[in-house]
């Protein structure tokens, strides 16, 4: 495999892609956090695992955007974009796996329990907290336009991976 693409100059395409990736990853995980903290959707164990690639991607995208805008060496910028592509492919895999668990195509991890409600206003607060269980990974918290949060994550991850991987090998000039 030839890695000659790493030595090609970088330019507008790489800068725009890095900025788009920074915005896209931040909005995606930010949306998940809003649904959790404002919307009241409690994430399951797989939902929390699906966020990890975004927590990795956001600082890498920031570094890539700064490197591309600062005219850093082309191999650095292209490797950062390639890394983002790989991270988003991992996120895509996690999203597809979780969506498959929700649709019953394959079993989920044994650590995903079923939900249980607890009365936090009772006199036994510590006991009530102990009875709280995270939602089951095989039950979608909700479906929007036919997709669960895991499905939407898979779609977002696929788009972000495509942007990153395409920019990592694309010519620098947007008109070339």
Secondary structure, DSSP 8 states (H G I E B T S, - for coil): ---GGGGS---HHHHHHHHHHHHHHHHHHHHHHHHHHTT-----HHHHHHHHHHHHHHHHHHHHHHHHHTT--HHHHHHHHHHHHHHHHHHHHHHHHHHHHHHTSS---TT----B---TTSS-HHHHHHH-B---TTS-S--BTTB-HHHHHHHHHHHHHHHHHHHHHS-S-TT-
